[in-house]
Amino acid sequence: MTEPEATPQTLAGRIDALFRVVRRPNRDQYSHEEVAKACREATGESFSATYLWQLRTGRRDNPTKRHLEALAQFFQVPVTYFFDDAQGAAIAEDLELLGALRDAGVRSMALRAVNLSPQAVGTISEMIDVIARRERDGGSSA
């Protein structure tokens, strides 16, 4: 039996993205148990770590509205993140940026680019695109 695919467009993918990007202050990921406990306390309903893992991996895909509201509250995203494709995509982009900025090297580059002209930022963006294409294509020269 193959596992369901957790893409950013699926409920599982969106939940997984929250776990990967939204972290504790010490930058560790939250555990399924921690999140499930907070959701139980928020809803007063049954919400186990196993159930949350099932949602995150796509083995279950029909949570109650209250469960999604509790997850949204815990991860501090609007509940529409789970329902609205356009808003979900926008929030997912913000989450990816947040995750990238956690990397000290990316953060350092971003802070240094703040004082550059729009043209210079465009040049750097083009250079990043070229390097990303080279890496995606296996490191071959352009």
N, C-alpha and C positions, 0 to 999 in steps of 0.2 A: 504494500500500500504506500503510495507516494504522499508526501506532506503537501498540504495546500500551500500555494505560493503567497508569501507575505510581501506584496508590492506596496508602494506608498499609496496607491489608490484603494487598497482593500482596508477593511477595518483592522485586520491583523497587522498590516504594514504600518498603519497610523499609530496603533498602540505601541508597536515595536519601536518606532521612531521616538516616541515620547520617552521610553525607557532608555534608549541609547543616548539621547541628547540632554534631557532634563535630569540633572544630577543633584546629589547631596552637596552641601557646602564644601565637603572635603573631596569632591569630584568623583566619588564612587557612585555606581549605579544603585538605584533603589532595588530592593529585593521584591519578589512577587508577594511575599508575606507582608512586608511593610505596607505596600500599596493596598493589598487586599484588606488588611486591618483598618487602614484609614477609610476605605470605601465602606466597610461594614459599619464603622462608627458614624459615617456621614448618612448612610441610608437606613440603618437599623435592620437591614436585610442580610440574608446569607450571601457571602462573597468570599470564596476561598482562594488561596494562592494557586491551587490546581485549576480552578475555574479561570482565573486571570491568565495563567499560562496557556490554557486552551484558547482563550480569546486572542492572546498575543501570537500564537502559532497558527491560528486559523482552524483549529480543530472544532471550535464553537464559533458561531458568527451571528448569534441573535440575542445579544444582551438586552436587558430591560433599559428603558429610558433612564431610570434612576441609577442604574449601574454606570451608564455612560456619563451622566451628570456628575457622579462621584469621581470618576476618572478625570473628567475635565477639571473639576475643582482641585483635585490633588495635584495635577500637573500644570495648573494655572493656564489653561487654554479655554477658549469658548467651546461650549458643547457642539456648536455647529462644525467644529473641526472634524467631527466624526460623520456628519451628514452632508454638508455642502461641499461639493467637489472643488469649486473655485476657491472658497475660503480655506478649505482643507489644504489645497495646493499652496496657497500663499503662506499659511502657517507652517507647512512643511519646509518651505524655502527658508523662512525665518529660523526654524529649528536647525536646519543644516548649517546656516550661517553661524548660529550660536555654537554649534558643535565645532565648526572650523575655527572660530575665534578662541576656543579653549586651547588650541594648539599655540604655543608661545611664539613659534616662528611666523605663523599666519598673523597673529595679533600684532607682532612687531612690524611686519610689512604694512599692515593696514594703518597703523598709527603713523608710520613714516609717510604714507601716501596722502595723509590728510592735507598737507600744505602744498601739494602739487597742483599744477594747473589741470583743467579738464583734458587738455590735449595730452599732457604727460600721463595722466591716469589712463586715457585711451590707448596710448602706446604700450603701457604695462599690461593692460588687459589683452591686447593683441598678442604680446609676447607669451602671456600665460596660455592663451588659446593654442599657439603654435607648439609650445612645450607639452601641453595636455594631449594634443593630437599625436605627437611623436611617441609619448609614453603609451597611449592607447594602441598605437600601431606597432608596438613592440620595440620602441627605441630606435627605429630606423630614421635616417636623416630626412629632412624635408627637402 
